[in-house]
Amino acid sequence: MGHHNTEVDLNERFEFPAKLKNIAFGLMGVGLLAFLAGVFISHDSTRTLAVMLQNGLFFMLITLISTFFIAIHYMANGGYMVALKRIPEAISQTMPIIALFVFGLIAYIILGKRNDIFIWLNIPAIKNAEARELLEGKTGYLNVPFFIVRIIAYLTVWSFGVMQYRKFSLQEDAAPAGSMKNHINSRLFSGFFLVFFAVTISTSSWDWLMSIDAKWYSTMYGWYCFVSALVSGISLMMLVIQYLRNQGHLKAVTDEHVHDLGKFMFAFSILWTYLWFSQYMLIWYSNNPEETVYFRQRYDHYKVLFYLNLLMNFVTPIFVLMKNTSKRNSRVLVFIASVIIIGHWVDYYQMIMPGTVGNNWHIGMQEIGLPIFFVGLIIWRTFSQLEKAPLIPKNHPYLQESLHHHV
C-alpha cells in the first residue's frame, strides 16, 4: 500500500512550458496542413465530410467525458477524485470549442441535404421501395427541424455544464475556508446534468452516428458509443496526469489515485467488449438480413480494422491491465492509454465510414492530419486552463479524504 507524500503544496501552480506549447501549435499546424492537402488531393467531398464528422464527434465526446466524470463523483459524494479534479476540469474546456465545429459541420450537412452522409435527408431519391418505406416511417424523429432543435439542445446544455462546473470550482477557491455553497451548488447541478446527459448521450448517438445507416438500428447502440467515449476520456485524463507527475507536479495524486483510474480503464474496456459482443452475437444469431448487413459490410470490407478494433480495445487493455503492478507503472499506463484512445478512434471510424464512403475507404492525409490537429488543440487548451488556477482545489470539503486515499 502506498502512502501520501506529506510535502503537498496546496497553492501549487502550473506554468505551461514553452516547449509543450510549441508542440501543441506545431501539431495543430502540421495536422491542418496535412488535412487540407488531403482534401485537395482527393477531391472527394463525401470522404472529407465523413472524416470531419468522425473526428469532431470523437474528440468532442472524449473531452465531454471529463465533465461527466466530475458530475458522477459529485452525485456519489466521492472524495477520491478531488486531488486530480483540476485535470478533467481543464480537459473539458476544449469541448465547447469542438462543439462549435461539430454544430457548423452538421448544420452544413443538414442544410445542404447531403444524403451521402445522412441518407434520410432525401428519402424520395432512394430507389429501393422497401428502404424508402422504412425511412418514411421514421420521419417523425428523423426530420430536419427536430434534428436541429436536438443538436442545439445537446451542445448548449453540455457546454453550459462544462463551464458551470469550472465556474463553481474557481468560486470555491476564492470562497472562505469551510464554505459549502459552491459544493452544494455543484451537487445540485449534477442531478440535472446527469439526467440530461443520460438521455442525450444515447439520443445524440442515434442522431449523429446510427442515422448514417438509417435502415439499420440497435437498441444497444447508445450504450456502446457512450462506453467507447468513456474509456477513451478516462485514458486522456491518465495521459495528462502522467505528464504532470513526470514533470514533478501533482504530488497530491499518489499511486493509489492512479491505480483507481487504471481500474476504471480496465473495467470499462471489459464493459465495451461485453457490449460489442452482445450486439454482434444477437445480430449474428438472429440472422436477419436487414440487421446482419451492418456487420457484414464491416467484416467483408473493413476486415483489418474490424480485428484491429478488438485487438486494441479488448485484448491489449485486458491482458496488460490485469496485473495490479501495471496499473501503477507510469510507462505502461501511458502506453495503454494511448492504445485505447487510438483504438476507439478506429472504432468511431468504423461506425461512420461504411455508411458514407462505402467500401472505398482510405487512411490518408485527411484521416491522419485532422486527429493530429485535434490532439494539438486539446494539449493547448488543457494546459492553458491548468495555468489559470492552482492544481489543487484547496477549499473542496473532501480534499483531506482525497489526500489520504488508499486502495
Buried (B, 14 or more C-beta within 10 A) or exposed (E): EBEBEEEBEEEBEBEBEEEBBEBBBEBBEBBBBBBBBBBEEBEBEBBBBBBBBBBBBBBBBBBBBBBBBBBBBBEEEBBBBBBBBBBBBBBBBBBBBBBEBBBEBBEEBBEEEBBBBBBBBEBEEBEEEEBBEBBBEBEEBBEEEEBBEBBEBBBEBBBBBBBBBBEBBBBBBEBEEEBEEBBEBBBEBBEEBBEBBEEBBBBBBBBBBBBBBBBBBBEBBBBBBBBBBBBBBBBBBBBBBBBBBEEEBBBBBBBBBBBBBBBBBBBBBBBBBBBBEBBBEEBEEEEEEEBBBBBBBBEEBBEEBBEBBBEBBBBBBEEBBEEEEBBBBBEBBBBBBBBBBBBBBBBBBBBBBBBBBEEEBBEBBBBBBBBBBBBBBBBBBBBBBBEBBBBBBBBBBBBEBBBEBEB
